[in-house]
Amino acid sequence: MDWQQSQFDRAVTDLFGYHALQVGLPQIDTLRHNRMPHRWMACRNSTDLDLWLANPTPAIELSAKRSVLVAESVALPFADQSLDLVVMPHGLETSLDPHATLREVERVLVPEGRLVISGLNPMSLWGLRQQRSRWFKRLGAKEQFVPGVTDWMAYWRLRDWLKLLSFQVERGSFGIYRPAVDKQMWLQRWAWMDNAGDRWWPILGAVYFLVAIKRVHGMRLLGASWRRPASAAVRHASAAKTRPVAAQRQGTEVIDEIG
């Protein structure tokens, strides 16, 4: 959670706009360093809502106009092209339909809007432990390593889905290479794997992080509106200057033909 919090803080700090939305996982405040004036938190159920309200962060940032709502990621209560930023910490893994969730995010994002996603990588030590726990669960031994998540979205599979929805991946990264242990002593002993993993096996991190931009083909970005009258005035002035010259040239050609 600490690693993900630092990744989200770095990714959303310099993203500007007016409306931002976080979908799921209220334990991490992904928009705390974002400066957009209107920010929402979409909880999946009443349990997530209680966790968000128990978080002291919203009480500190009362001036940021933070709002919370309960909604499914496959049916967001926002108009088309109304959000500048959507952040989904593990939003696809807990979704009812991951592909429908991505289509819904594409619908509510404005052109050139940002999508920030984090997820669990099945090609990692954590993914192997999750697969092993599934086998044990079939035998009735114990619960899954990560309960409530049936399918871990692979990083390259997610990139293909985003490409089909006209998203361009701006950057991606992996992190957390040490095994999943719950003892602080063992976490410190395996800490060297995080530094070695970034260098020697970067795609085998337990968590991946991805930032994508919504592209609209054929769209033309216009400049500021206050520049249009000035450019129009310049065009009229240049046209007024060229007309006498053109008329003079035309008269000269007529005289030459008569002569």
C-alpha positions in Angstrom: 0.0 0.0 0.0 2.9 2.4 0.7 4.4 1.7 -2.7 1.1 2.2 -4.5 0.4 5.4 -2.5 3.7 6.9 -3.6 3.1 5.9 -7.3 -0.4 7.5 -7.3 1.0 10.7 -5.6 3.6 11.0 -8.3 1.2 10.3 -11.2 -1.6 12.7 -10.3 0.3 15.7 -8.9 0.8 17.4 -12.3 -2.5 16.4 -13.9 -4.7 19.4 -14.3 -8.4 19.8 -15.0 -11.7 20.2 -13.1 -13.2 16.8 -12.3 -11.4 13.7 -10.9 -12.8 10.4 -9.7 -11.4 7.5 -7.7 -13.1 4.1 -8.1 -12.8 1.7 -5.2 -10.2 0.9 -2.6 -10.9 3.7 0.0 -7.9 2.5 2.0 -5.7 4.5 -0.4 -6.4 8.2 -1.1 -5.1 8.4 -4.6 -6.2 12.0 -5.2 -4.7 13.6 -2.1 -2.0 15.4 -4.1 -4.2 16.2 -7.0 -5.2 19.9 -7.4 -8.4 19.5 -9.4 -11.2 21.5 -7.7 -13.9 18.7 -7.9 -12.9 15.2 -6.7 -15.2 12.2 -6.0 -14.8 8.9 -4.3 -16.9 6.0 -5.8 -17.4 3.2 -3.2 -18.7 -0.2 -4.2 -20.8 -0.9 -1.2 -21.6 0.3 2.4 -18.5 -1.4 3.7 -16.2 0.7 1.5 -18.2 3.8 2.4 -17.6 3.2 6.1 -13.9 2.8 5.5 -13.8 6.0 3.5 -15.7 8.0 6.2 -13.4 6.6 8.9 -10.4 7.9 7.0 -9.3 11.2 8.5 -8.1 12.6 5.1 -11.5 13.9 4.0 -11.9 15.9 7.2 -8.6 17.6 6.7 -9.4 18.7 3.1 -12.9 20.2 3.5 -12.0 23.0 1.1 -11.3 20.6 -1.7 -15.1 19.8 -2.3 -14.6 16.1 -1.8 -17.7 14.0 -2.4 -18.4 10.3 -1.9 -21.0 8.1 -3.7 -21.9 4.4 -3.9 -21.9 3.0 -7.5 -20.7 0.1 -9.6 -17.8 0.7 -11.9 -19.8 -0.7 -14.8 -22.4 2.1 -14.5 -20.9 5.3 -13.3 -23.4 8.1 -12.7 -21.6 10.7 -14.8 -22.4 12.3 -18.1 -20.4 11.5 -21.3 -17.0 13.2 -21.5 -17.4 14.9 -18.1 -14.3 13.7 -16.1 -10.7 14.7 -16.6 -9.1 12.0 -14.5 -10.2 8.5 -13.4 -8.1 6.5 -10.9 -8.7 2.8 -10.3 -6.6 1.2 -7.7 -7.3 -2.5 -8.3 -10.6 -1.5 -9.9 -10.6 -4.2 -12.6 -9.9 -7.1 -10.3 -12.9 -6.3 -8.1 -15.2 -5.4 -11.0 -18.3 -7.4 -12.1 -17.1 -7.0 -15.7 -13.6 -5.6 -16.3 -14.1 -4.9 -20.0 -17.4 -3.2 -19.3 -15.7 -1.1 -16.7 -13.1 0.1 -19.1 -15.8 1.0 -21.7 -17.6 3.0 -19.0 -14.4 4.8 -18.1 -13.8 5.6 -21.8 -17.3 7.0 -21.9 -17.0 9.4 -19.0 -13.5 10.7 -19.8 -13.0 13.8 -21.9 -10.6 13.6 -24.9 -7.0 13.6 -23.7 -8.3 12.6 -20.2 -6.1 10.4 -18.0 -6.7 6.9 -16.6 -4.5 5.6 -13.8 -4.7 1.9 -12.9 -2.9 -0.4 -10.5 -3.3 -4.2 -10.4 -1.9 -7.5 -9.2 0.4 -9.2 -11.6 -0.3 -12.9 -12.1 3.3 -13.4 -13.4 4.9 -12.9 -10.0 5.5 -14.6 -6.6 2.2 -13.4 -5.4 0.5 -14.8 -8.5 2.0 -18.2 -7.9 0.8 -18.1 -4.3 -2.7 -17.2 -5.5 -2.7 -20.1 -7.9 -1.5 -22.5 -5.3 -4.2 -21.3 -2.9 -6.8 -22.0 -5.6 -5.7 -25.6 -5.8 -5.8 -25.9 -2.0 -9.3 -24.4 -2.0 -10.6 -27.0 -4.4 -9.4 -29.6 -2.0 -11.1 -27.8 0.9 -7.9 -26.9 2.6 -8.1 -23.1 3.1 -9.2 -19.8 1.5 -7.5 -18.1 -1.4 -4.4 -15.9 -0.8 -6.4 -12.8 -2.1 -10.0 -13.6 -1.4 -12.8 -12.1 -3.5 -10.7 -11.8 -6.7 -11.2 -14.6 -9.2 -9.2 -13.3 -12.1 -6.0 -11.2 -12.0 -5.7 -9.0 -15.0 -2.4 -9.5 -16.8 -0.4 -6.3 -17.7 -0.1 -7.1 -21.4 -3.7 -8.1 -21.6 -4.8 -4.8 -20.1 -2.6 -2.9 -22.7 -4.4 -4.7 -25.5 -7.8 -3.8 -24.1 -6.9 -0.2 -23.7 -5.6 -0.1 -27.3 -8.9 -1.4 -28.6 -10.6 1.5 -26.7 -8.4 4.1 -28.2 -6.2 4.6 -25.1 -2.5 5.3 -25.4 -0.4 4.0 -22.6 1.8 6.9 -21.4 3.9 4.9 -18.9 3.9 1.7 -16.9 5.9 0.2 -14.1 6.2 -2.8 -11.7 7.0 -3.0 -8.0 7.0 -5.2 -4.9 9.3 -8.2 -5.7 9.7 -9.7 -2.3 7.4 -12.6 -1.2 4.1 -12.0 0.5 5.0 -12.5 4.2 3.2 -11.0 7.2 6.2 -10.8 9.6 8.1 -7.6 9.7 11.4 -9.5 10.3 11.0 -11.4 7.1 9.9 -8.3 5.2 13.2 -6.7 6.1 15.2 -9.8 5.2 13.7 -9.9 1.7 13.9 -6.2 1.1 16.9 -6.7 -1.2 14.7 -8.3 -3.8 12.9 -5.0 -4.5 16.1 -3.3 -5.6 17.3 -6.4 -7.5 13.9 -6.9 -9.1 13.8 -3.4 -10.7 17.1 -4.2 -12.4 17.1 -7.9 -13.2 13.4 -9.1 -13.5 11.3 -5.9 -13.8 8.2 -7.5 -15.3 7.8 -10.0 -12.4 6.7 -7.4 -9.8 3.7 -8.3 -7.7 1.9 -5.0 -8.6 1.8 -3.1 -11.8 1.0 0.6 -12.3 -0.2 2.1 -15.6 -1.1 5.6 -16.9 -3.1 5.9 -20.2 -4.5 8.8 -22.2 -7.8 8.8 -24.1 -7.2 9.6 -27.7 -9.9 10.8 -30.1 -9.0 10.3 -33.8 -9.6 13.3 -36.0 -9.9 15.7 -33.1 -8.3 19.2 -33.6 -7.3 21.1 -30.5 -8.2 24.8 -30.7 -6.3 27.7 -29.1 -7.5 30.1 -26.5 -10.6 32.1 -27.5 -9.0 35.4 -26.7 -6.6 35.0 -29.6 -9.2 34.5 -32.3 -10.3 38.2 -32.6 -6.6 39.3 -32.9 -5.9 36.8 -35.6 -9.1 37.8 -37.5 -8.1 41.4 -37.3 -4.7 40.6 -38.7 -6.3 38.7 -41.6 -8.6 41.6 -42.5 -5.7 44.0 -42.3 -3.5 41.9 -44.6 -6.3 41.5 -47.0 -6.9 45.2 -47.2 -3.3 45.8 -48.0 -3.1 43.3 -50.8 -6.2 44.4 -52.6 -4.9 47.7 -54.1 -1.7 46.0 -55.2 -3.8 43.3 -57.0 -6.0 45.9 -58.6 -2.9 47.9 -59.8 -1.4 44.8 -61.3 -4.6 44.1 -63.2 -4.8 47.6 -64.6 -1.2 47.4 -65.8 -2.0 44.2 -67.6 -5.0 45.8 -69.4 -2.9 48.8 -70.5 -0.2 46.5 -71.9 -2.8 44.6 -73.9 -4.3 47.8 -75.4 -0.9 49.2 -76.3 
